[in-house]
């Protein structure tokens, strides 16, 4: 990436961030808790863990019994 591309990408990011802030500022106060929840859920859904973090989480879940048995993993999934 050239310096020129970085500046353009950074400007786009800043512009997008400013638009997000403007939209939030136009949201009525009573809806801000719901908006915050939406933003957090969105961020969590698009942020992916590294392979190491994912393994650690899976290992911790398995060790603490917070994992489903393999026989139950496909329950409720209608595969044709």
C-alpha positions in Angstrom: 0.0 0.0 0.0 1.4 3.4 -0.9 1.3 6.4 1.3 -1.3 7.9 -1.0 -3.5 4.9 -0.7 -3.2 4.9 3.1 -4.2 8.6 3.2 -7.2 7.9 1.0 -8.2 4.9 3.1 -7.7 6.8 6.3 -9.8 9.7 5.0 -12.6 7.3 4.0 -12.5 5.7 7.4 -12.6 9.1 9.1 -15.5 10.2 6.9 -17.5 7.0 7.6 -16.8 7.3 11.3 -18.1 10.9 11.2 -21.2 9.8 9.4 -21.8 7.1 12.1 -21.4 9.7 14.8 -23.8 12.1 13.1 -26.4 9.3 12.8 -26.0 8.5 16.5 -26.4 12.1 17.4 -29.7 12.3 15.5 -31.1 9.3 17.4 -33.6 10.1 20.2 -32.2 9.5 23.7 -34.7 6.8 24.6 -33.4 4.6 21.7 -29.7 4.9 22.6 -29.6 1.8 24.9 -31.1 -0.3 22.0 -28.7 1.3 19.5 -25.8 0.5 21.8 -26.9 -3.1 22.0 -27.2 -3.3 18.2 -23.7 -1.8 17.7 -22.1 -4.2 20.2 -23.8 -7.2 18.7 -22.8 -6.1 15.2 -19.2 -5.6 16.3 -19.1 -9.0 18.0 -20.5 -10.7 14.9 -18.0 -9.3 12.5 -14.9 -9.5 14.7 -13.3 -12.9 14.4 -11.1 -14.5 16.9 -7.6 -15.7 15.9 -7.2 -19.4 15.6 -5.4 -19.5 18.9 -8.2 -17.5 20.7 -10.8 -19.8 19.1 -8.9 -22.9 20.2 -8.5 -21.5 23.8 -12.2 -20.7 24.0 -13.2 -24.1 22.7 -10.8 -25.9 25.0 -12.0 -23.9 28.0 -15.7 -24.8 27.1 -14.8 -28.4 26.7 -12.9 -28.5 30.1 -15.8 -26.8 31.9 -18.5 -28.9 30.4 -19.9 -26.0 28.3 -19.9 -28.0 25.1 -22.5 -30.1 23.5 -21.9 -33.8 22.9 -21.2 -34.6 19.3 -24.4 -36.6 19.0 -26.4 -33.4 19.7 -24.5 -31.0 17.4 -26.9 -31.6 14.4 -30.1 -31.7 16.4 -32.7 -29.3 15.0 -30.8 -28.8 11.7 -32.8 -29.9 8.7 -30.2 -31.1 6.3 -31.5 -32.5 3.0 
